[in-house]
Amino acid sequence: MSDRVERAIELFKSGFNCSQAVFAAFAGEFGMDEETALKVSAGLGGGVGRSREVCGAVCGAAMLVGFKYGATDGDDAEAKQRCYQVVQQIITEFKTNNPTIICRELLELNSSDNTDPKPEARTPEYYKKRPCVQLVEDAARAVEKVLF
């Protein structure tokens, strides 16, 4: 396992959300310090603000694609297409191990389950019932494979 993948897992296990873990583990490769990376990606955890929509780990990965391929000219359709294409490659790679990128489906929740904005305590029971460590690892591996 690479240092960046290990760092993503370490960040998640130390209390940061899934998006923060993936994004911050790689942001230094693009010149962003870890503290800023943690702040920028904080709202995307739990399937975007704990709404259980798109997996935060995948969101963090998509943000990293933006660092590398994001358009800086609003009229640059070619750059936008390249960015979206690479995000889709990361999603495809993530889906080699997971059936979806939807948080609630990955966690096997009903649409109304666990959307309370209060995060759950990170207890041993939390880690037993949540596959999030593996999802963070899968997203980080997809970033490595596709971007690096």
N, C-alpha and C positions, 0 to 999 in steps of 0.2 A: 504494500500500500504506500502511496506517495505521501510526502510530507504535507501537501495541501489537503489531501483527502483526510489524513489523520487530524489535521488542524480543524477542518470543518466538523468532524465528529467531536473533537475536544471542546470546541466552542459550544456546540449544541448541548453536550453533557454538562457544561459549566453553567447552563441556564439561559443561554441566548436562544432565540427562536430559529426555526429551520432556515428561513431566508437569510437572517444575519449570519448564520453558521457558514452557509455556502458562499455568500457574497464576500464576507470579510476574509475568508480563507484564501481567496484569490485576488482581492482588490489591490493588494500590494504589487502584484504583477503589472498593474496599470498605473502605478504611482499614487494610489490613494492610501492614506494611513488607516490602520485598523479602527481607530475610534470613529473616524468619519464614516467608514464603511458600515460599522455597526449602527450608527444613527440613521444613515440613509436608507438602510434596508429594514429597519425595525417595524415599520407598519405593514409589512407583507407576510409576516408569520401567521400560522394557523389558517392558511388559505386566504390570505389578504385580510388583515385586521380581525382574525379569528372568525371570519364569516364562513370558513370551510369551503371556499370556492377553489381556485387554482392553487395547488400545493405551493407553499412558501419556498421550499427548496428549489422548485422549478422556477419560481419568480426570481430568486436570487441568481440562478444560472442565466436566465434571460437578461438580467441587468448586466451581467458580465459580458454577454454577447454585445450589448450596446456599447460597452467600453471599447471593444475591439472593432466593431463594424457599424456602430450607430451613425446615422446621417447627421451632419451638422449644417446642411442646407435643406430647407423645407421642400425644395423643388427637386431634390436628388432622388428620383424614383429608383435608380439603379442601386444606390446605397441602401435604401429602405428595403428593397427586394432582397439584397444580400443578407441584411440583418435578419429579416424574417426567415429566410431560408436556413440560416445557421441555427436560429432558435428552434425551428422545426426539426433540425437534425438532432439537437440536444433532446428534444421531446421524444423523438423516435428512439434514441439511445436509452433514455430513462424508461421508456415503455418496454424495453427488452426484459426488464425485471418487474414491471408494474403494469397493471391493466389499464391505468388511467392516470391523468394528472390532477384529478379533482380530489381535494383533501378529504371531504366527507366520505367519498367512495373508498379511498385508500384506507381510511380509518374505520370503515364499515359503520358509519353513523347515519341516522335519519337526517333529513334536511333541517330539522329544527333542533337537533341535538348539539349541545356544546357550542352554541354561538354566543354565549355570555362572554363579554370582553375580558372578564377576569381569567387570567391564565391559571392552569392547574398547577398544583405544587409538584415539583420534580422529586417524586419519591420512588423507591424501588418498584412499587406497584404501577406507577405511571409508566416506567420503562418496560414493564412486563406486558402492559396492555396496548402500548402505542408502538407502531413500527417506524416511528419517526427517525430514529438513529439510522436505520437501514435506508430510509428515503433520502436522508441527508447524504449518506455515503453514495447512493446511486446517482444523485444529482451531481455531486462533486466528481465522481468518476466520469459522468457524461461530459462535464465541462472539460476535464483533462483530455478525454479522448477527442472531442470535437475542436476545442480551442487550442490545445497544446499538443 
